[in-house]
Amino acid sequence: MHQRPLPISRRTLAIAAALAGTVSLAIGAHAALNKRALEAAPAVAVEQGTVARTASRVALVIGNGHYPDAAAPLDQSISDARALTEALRRDGFDVDVVEDASKDDMARAVARMKSKIGPDTVAMLFFGGYGIQVGRESFMIPVDATIWREADIRRDGVSIEAVLEMMKSQGARAKLVVVDASRRNPYERRFRAYSHGLAPINAPDNALVLSSATPGKVADDGKGEHSVLVAELLPNLKASAASAASVFNKTRVAISRASDGEQVPSVSSSLLEDVRFGVAAQAADAKAGS
């Protein structure tokens, strides 16, 4: 017996299509919510992990020596970074050391440092390599920088002031910076106008900054295993519970005298904390923060 198909009205078809669309939208919305929840979970985990990883003494040490545009490598920058890393670790610093860092390497290292800084942290940055000032701002230059004009420095460089601002925004108790980058850089001949050396690095609240030369001046590296700055800095770091201010100022005076005033490092300070290096440094630091 042949049965005729039941007639389906256009209205019925329209209602069915609308229901199907509603179900599809609901499924899509549910999937989107699930995706957001999955993306949010790692973010929360990272944030929680950041709190757990904060340390009382944190240092980022960058030694850049092999620049393709330079006539010769800066071998001292690598040996300086290694020697300073060893000295800071003896003083209880959690040190992240990066050699021949690209722009991405430096950005990741700064991010790692940021994750370790809390309100009771003493944070320190060391950079050895080429530095350039643009618009009264000083930039650390990564080894993969492609620089033909001053605008390229802002694109490829890493601002020292920006790192200091990051330390401040994280609530670091004290901020220390050593910049050994007042060298005649290999890019300056490409600029129509340029400024030698580094710009003055303004110390934010509770900070201490040591640069290898007076702002606007360049310095020679010397011929030893270490740069002139680090060669004088290292023995001062080993002094018994020496304050950071004393270490930086003694280094400045020693270099100025040894060079008969030809090289005078710059020290900028707004430091209010009694941050110390050397023997019993951690105990003195903890007492200052209490």
N, C-alpha and C positions, 0 to 999 in steps of 0.2 A: 504494500500500500504506500503510495507516494504522498509525503507530507510537504505542504508548501511552507517555506520559511516565514517566520513571523515578521511582519512589517516593523521596521525601526524608524521612528520619526527623527527628523533633523534636531528637534529639541532634545530628545534623549541622547543623541550623539554629542550635542554641545555640552550637556550636563556631564556626561562621562569624561569628555576631554578636559573639562574644568576640574573635575575631581582628580584626574590623573596628574594634571599640572600642580594642583595643591599638594598632593602626596610627594611629587618630585621636589617641589620647593622645600617641603618639610625635611625630606631626606638630605637635601643639599645643605640646609641650615644646620642640621644635626652634625653632618660631617665637618662643616666649617667650625662649629663649636668645639668638636673633638680635636681638630687640628690646632686651634688656638690654645686649647688646654695642654696639648702635648708640647707646643712651642713655649708656653709659659712655664712649664715644669722645669726644664733645664735652666731657664733664666733665674727662677727662684733658687734652684740648687747652686748656681754660680754665685748668687748673692750671699747665700748662707755660707758657702765655702769661703768666700772672700773674708767674711767676718772671722772665720776660724783660722785663716792664714795670716792675719795681721801679726806683725812682729815689732819688738821694741826698738830694734836698730836694723835699718834696711839700707842697702847701697846698690846702685846701678853703676857699673864700671864699663865704659866703652873705650876700646882702643882700636882706632882705624889707621892702618898703615899702608895698605896697597890701593892706591888711587890710580886708575888707568891714565888719567891726564897728567899725572905728576912725572917728573923726569926720573925720580928715584923713590923707592918706598920709604916710609917713615918707620923704620925698624924700632926706634925707641918707643913709639906709641904702644906697640904690642908688649914689649918688655915692661914698660911702665904699668900697663893695665894688669899684668900678671903679678908684679911685685906689690902693687897697691892692693890687689885682691887678697893676697896672702896676709898683708898687714892688717887689713880691715877684718878679716875673718878671725884673726887672733884677738881682736878687740870685741868680738861678739856680734859683728854685723852679719846679717843674712845677705850675702853678696851674689848678685847676678852679673856675670862678666860676659861681654860680647866682643868678639874680635872681628875686624873687617866687616862691619855691619852695613847691610843695605838699608834703604829707607824702611822697608817692611820689617827688617830685623829690629831696627831701632823703635819703630812704632809698637811692635809686640813687646819689646823689653820694657818700654815705658808703661804699657798696659799691665804687665806683670808686677811692676813696681807699685803701680796704683792699687792693685788688689791686696798688697801687703801693708799698706799704710793705714794706721788708725790714729786716734787722738793722742796716744802716748808714744808715738813713733818718732825716732830721730831718723830722718831720711837724708841720704847723701847721694850726689851725682858726681861722677868723674868722667870727663871726656878728654881724650887725647887724639888729635888728628888735625884736620883743617877746619877752621871756623871763619865765617864771613859775616860782616855786619851790613845790613840793609835797612835804611830808614830808622837808624838808631836802635835796631834790634839785632841781637847776635844769634847766628844759626850754626848748629853742628852739621857738618856735611857728611853724608853717608858715602860709601865707596862706589855706589852705583849712580851717583848724581850725574845728570847730563846738564851742564851749565854753559850757556852761551851768552846769557844776558842776566841782568840783576833779577828780573822777574822769575827766572828759573830757580833762584836760590830759595825764594819763598815756597815754590812748588816742591822742590826736592829736599830742602834742608829741614832740620828739626829745631824749633825755637827753644833756646835755653830758658827764656822767660816763660814760655808755655809750660815747660816741665816744672818750674818753680811754682807757677800758678796751680798746677795739678796737685803738688804737694800741699799747698795752702788749702785748696778746696777739700782735700781729704782730711784736713785737720791735723797734719803733722805737728808735733810739739816743737820740733826744731828742724831747720832745713839747711844743709851744707852743700856747697857746690865748689868743685875744683875744675877749672877749665884750662887745659894746656893746649891751646889752639891758636895762639897769636903768631902764626907763621905766615910768611908771604905765600899766598895760595896760587895754584897753577892756573886759575881762571881769570885773574884780574886783567890780563892783557886783552881779554875779549870785551871788556866793558868800556863804554865811552867815558864813564865817570865811575870812580870807585873810592872807597875809603880803606886805608890800611888797618890791619888789626881788627879788634873787636870793639863794639860799642860799650859804653858803661852798662854793666848789668845791675839793675836796681834790685836791691834785696828787699823782698816783701817782709811782712811782720815776722820777727824771730828767725832771721836767716843770716847766713855768713857765706860770702862768695869770694873765692880766690882765683884770680886770672894770672896767667904767666907774664903779662906785660901791661903797662899803662894803656888805657883805652886809646885806640888810634895808632898804636905802635906795634911793630913786629919784633920777634925775638929769634935768635939763632938757637939751634938745638944742642950745640956742642958736639963732642965726639965720643962721649962715654956710652955706657950701656943704657943709661937713663937720660931723659931730658934734664935740662938744668933745674927746672921746677921740681920734678919728682925726686931727683937726686938729693935735693935739700929737704924736701918734704918728708921722705921716708924716715930718716933718723929722728926727726922731731916727733913723728907719730909714736915712736918707741919710748919716749920719755915717760916717766912714772906719772900716771893719771894727769897728763898734761891737758889743759883746756883747749878746745878747738880754736878759740880766739888767739891764744898764746902760740899754738902750733902754726897757724896761718901767718901771724905777724913775724914770728922768728924766721920762717921760711922767706918771707918778703925781704926782711932786713939782710939775711945772709946772701941772697941772690944779688941784691943791690950793691952790697959791699964787694962781693967777688967780681962783679962786672964793672966796678968803678962807676956805678950809676948809669951804665949803658942799658941795663935791663932792670926795670923796677916793677915787680908784680903789683897788681891792684888788689886791695882788700876792701870789700864793702860789707858793712855789718849793721844789722838791726837785732842782733842776737841778745836775748834776755835770759836764756837758759845756760846753766853751767854744764855744757856738753864736754865730755872728756874722752881722751884716747889713752892708750897705754895700759899699764898694770892697774888693776882695780877700776878700770874705766866703767864697766857695766854697773858696779856697785855705786860709784859716784853718780852715774847717770840716773840710776833708779832713785837715789836719794833726792836728786834735783827735781825729779818728776813727781815726787810724793807730796 
